[in-house]
């Protein structure tokens, strides 16, 4: 399959040229990029797929929510609606997308909004909020954020840097120099000095661009309502893993530390689970002879399992959710937090 993608290189050259010209138009002021008076923090990446944007957005929410009236603004990928929507606790993933739905259920007192047009979305939110967190908006050049946090998946740093469709980059790798802060995500917990140096050499940040390193922090299992469950995985456990995320490999590796008995129902990112999917899962789960078996999914996938038509089928199965967070390595958390808080404090004082 990888070799077939090389045949798409001419299209990648054309795509990359178009993106370069578009970015130049924004940089030159020929295309309008709006800057707002209140602090706007953008979380994004260069690649298609998961680099840990949702865990980073949640980290920023936890860091700032007690001191500021904040709102998250996302496109709402995969939703069946259009335009600006301010979520409430009844909003479903079909209405606002799975990641915004996850934010709202985890942080019910935080404003969660979706809008394809981020400028219009911020205009709707700015009156009643101190700051805006933009989820997955690094390529949305119509907004000029006050602070851009750019994420890189550690496991992908060694891969060729080609844009779509031959590669996985949304824009050329040189786009990283627009970022204010860079974070390498999904690093091994025991990241070595040499591995950090290799990452620095691959990313080559500018002198004023701080580069941080983080790893995935897996949390205790929960039920679909967010309550902790009394279940411990061990070598005798058979795990039916249900995912519809961009990169489930780190999750599989994590579960492999406890058991090698994994039956993976792996679907594409943002996959809208169907009753047929659940019937297949239920059938295999029922037929499994293991004395200790469980179904595990991600927080993002759980939002799409909570749609009305699937609830009866899901309720009959022991589906546990494995939440994730991030942890900074090499004592980087204090400096990262300071960078974020200083930016917000400076810009809210003048707002």
Secondary structure, DSSP 8 states (H G I E B T S, - for coil): -HHHHHTTHHHHHHHHHHHHHHHHHHHTTSS--B--SSEEEEEEESBSS-SSHHHHHHHHHHHHTTTS-EEEEE--TT-S--S-EE--TT--HHHH-HHHHHHHHH-TTSEEEE-SSHHHHHHHHGGG-SEEEEES-TT-TTB--SEEEEEEEGGGTTS---BTTTSSBSS-GGGGGG-SEEEEES--TT--HHHHHHHHHHH---TT-EEEEEEEEEEEEE-TTS-B------TT-EEEEEE-SS--HHHHHHHHTT-S-EEEEE--TT----HHHHHHHHHHHHH---SSEEEEE-HHHHHHHTSHHHHHHHHTS-EEEEEEEEEESTT-HHHHHHHHHHHHHHHHHT-
